[in-house]
Amino acid sequence: MIDIEALLTDRLQAMEPSGIRRVFEMAAKMKEPINFSIGQPDFDVPEPIKRAAIDAISAGRNGYTVTQGIPELRSAIAAKLSPEIGWEIGPNAECDVLITNGTSAGLMLAYLALGQKGDEIIIPDPYFVSYPQVAAVVGATAKYCDTYPDCRMTAARIEPLITERTKFVVLNSPGNPSGVVLSSDELRDIVELCESRGVLLVSDEIYDEFTYGDGRESGVFPTPGRFSNQLLILRGFSKTYGMTGWRLGFAVGPTRLIREMTKVNQYSFVCAPNMVQHAGVVALQTDVSAHVKAYERKRDMVVEALGGVTELARPTGAFYAFPQVPPRLGLTGDEFFRKALDKNVLVIPGNIFSTRDTHFRISYAVDDARLARGLEALASLMR
């Protein structure tokens, strides 16, 4: 008999199963729950994108592509991004593009290219669940930047955490689980701090299109890419176009780093699905502003329902809110999660996203009627 337990690596032992997936599996066993747990758009992939994938399959685009991604998609991304951030992007430029199997794969490739045993990686707290877990995979240590109560990761909060072992800082704006969007001034300060200390900035911008009017500045999405090209930007198609199961994203950054991430990709994910990459070209030409406007309205419903009964950092992007469990209730986030279950409402306890257990996450990517019922149930629990 082989002792599998003895064969498992220490870094794997340091990882924990995803709490979000645990709640997702719980939802599958419940009868018509009001499900605020999963971070997935409630609209389907737009028809032109579906048709592009079908056409690509019919045209025989079903084999491997080059690891870095098809030239058509890489060129389309460069053409879209260059005017936005002012970078020259391309194979012969200072910065280049790598197509990834979703933004999560881009994050994994970045960690594998940059992190190793003894390194420190600064992440926000609260954080997206992958950030500390992938650090464990590469043997690095996650250092938590406390952003409570406003969920804003600022240079002033990051600076005391930087040591000679700090390799990079992970930034997430719009943020998951908070929906908070940092200002251009805050982003500029972070860029300047990282460059002055020789630390790379990795900017996870998966929710870039889901940034609302009060999160944009002069109608423009605030990104640290406007202030330097010496950082790594990760974006994707999953949230913007409802393509969560299609697994398509991209990384843009210094060509030297993209080259090394591509090398890792060759021996892991190999390439993003061929037909999905061709659909991605069409996705970049697809208008989803109506969906974004709808989510801004849903955000307003959340703030109106919960803002008066608890502390809530105002979400200005993504489709999440991260309310505090009112201290007067004497409940942890996990205990509140279980009380919400009794009302047939699924949320995510805050300890899945944080070293604290004082909040819970709502995904308001649901229809308006269900959202209104769920919010009323949660508000009644907090009153």
Secondary structure, DSSP 4 states (H G I P E B T S, - for coil): ---HHHHS-HHHHT----HHHHHHHHHHTSSS-EE------SSPPPHHHHHHHHHHHHTT--S---TT--HHHHHHHHHHHHHHH---BSTTSSEEEEEESHHHHHHHHHHHHH--TT-EEEEEES--THHHHHHHHTT-EEEEEE-TTTT---HHHHGGG--TTEEEEEEESS-TTT-----HHHHHHHHHHHHHHT-EEEEE-TTTT-B-GGGSBTTB---GGGT-SSSEEEEESTTTTT-TTT--EEEEEEHHHHHHHHHHHHTTT----HHHHHHHHHHTT---HHHHHHHHHHHHHHHHHHTTTS--PPP-BTTEE-PBPPGGG---HHHHHHHHHHTTEE-EEGGGSSS--SBEEEE--S-HHHHHHHHHHHHHHH-
